[in-house]
Amino acid sequence: MTQPMPFVSDNAASVHPNIWEAMRAADNPDMPYDGDRQSAILDERFSELFGRECAALWVATGTAANCLALGTLVQPHGGVVCHREAHVEVDEGGAPGFYLHGAKLMLADGNSAKLKPSDIAAVVEPIRDDVHQVQPHAISITQASEYGCSYNAQELSELGAYANMRGLGIHMDGARFANAVAFLDCAPAEAVGPCDTLSFGFIKNGGLGSEAVILFDPARADEVRYRRKRAGHLQCKGRYLAAQILAMLDGDLWLENARSANAAAAEIAGACGERLIHPVEANEIFMRCTAAERDSLRAQDFEFYDWGDDAARFVTAWNTPQEHAVALAKAIAAL
């Protein structure tokens, strides 16, 4: 049997060897929970990365990171404006409502799963300013978006200006933040813009089981610490989660991995031509193709998701072999 060529999800990718090494190095007695040496330096490392003071806390999943970060921006009686295709709405099993004690997700439309001020205004401006209607407290955006598109500095600035005018906080779901930074070829601070909180994703990018909640107002850190404990995410051997994050930051491994995934995606995108549904600005490709064409690709050992009745989604990872990307590009060109 030939070896399948996986393009289903970067969640299924292997763990980078540096992560295993870092966890083995952390396999020595230390203080429990988040009192260990590795956890103690996360604030410093992320403050250096973003060029401003921030607080950083590890959690085990992206869903927990998103919900704990949003919890600092919205009250149970408030609402969060997000794209109707946002992960917090479509793929988190109601976790935001659970963690936020009933706060409402207010769904907006926007091209390529991105939001502009006008998209948000269409949702919030009709809301009466009285106690009978849920008031918006925050905006949640995704970098890169659920359709693999990245917010540039100008777009983030415009969102920030609108949020400031309306008194709204901004959360960024950064499950593929690294891929966006790699595509934009910018400093991490530019890719996060005016956001108050960031869920910095590592698992899709070669990590094992650790994400970071970044708070650009460090005074909110204790609030998240209490929420994290109450939610069951304060792990007693937290040094292993901190070690994973530090290994990804060391030598900018997080960025190197993202560039590799993006390069494989760009190789494939080059063969798609007018089949592309969204611009490829990270490591996801959405392509129009018939059921018969998808069958043809699968017969050549490519694994991927159907996206509705007439499209497919391909996702590259940090360790996608170049020959696999080239082979898929050739197969698509030959359809």
DAZI-V517881 format. One line per field, one symbol per residue. ss: DSSP state (H for helix, E for strand, L for the rest). burial: I if it has 24 or more other ideal C-beta (glycine too) atoms within 12 Angstrom, else O. Layout:
ss = ???
burial = ???
//
This chain:
ss = LLLLEELLLHHHLLLLHHHHHHHHHLLLLLLLELLLHHHHLHHHHHHHHHLLLLEEEEELLHHHHHHHHHLLLLLLLEEEEEELLLHHHHLLLLHHHHHLLLLEEEEELLHHHLLLHHHHHHHHLLLLLLLLLLEEEEEEEELLLLLLLLLLHHHHHHHHHHHHHHLLEEEEEELLHHHHHHHHLLLHHHHHLLLLEEEELLHHHLLLLLEEEEELLHHHHHHHHHHHHHLLLLLLELHHHHHHHHHHHHHHHHHHHHHHHHHHHHHHHHHHHHHELLLLLLLEEEEELLHHHHHHHHHLLEELEELLLLEEEEELLLLLLHHHHHHHHHHHHLL
burial = OOOOIIIIIIIOIOIIOIIOOIIOOIOOOOOOOIOIOIIOOIIOIIOOIIOOOIIIIIIIIIIIIIIIIIIIIIOOOIIIIIIOIIIIIOOIOOIIOOIIOOIIIIIIOIOIIIIIIOIIIOIIOOOOOOOOOIIIIIIIIIIIIIIIIIIIIOIIOIIIOIIOOIOIIIIIIIIIIIIIIIIIOOOIIIIIIIIIIIIIIIIIIIIIIIIIIIIIOIOIIOIIIOIIOOIOIIIOIIIIIIIIIIIIIOOOIIIIIIIIIIIIIIIIIOIIOOIIIIIIIIIIIIIIIOOOIIOOIIOIOIIIIOIOOOIIIIIIIIIIOOOIIOIIIOIIOOI
//
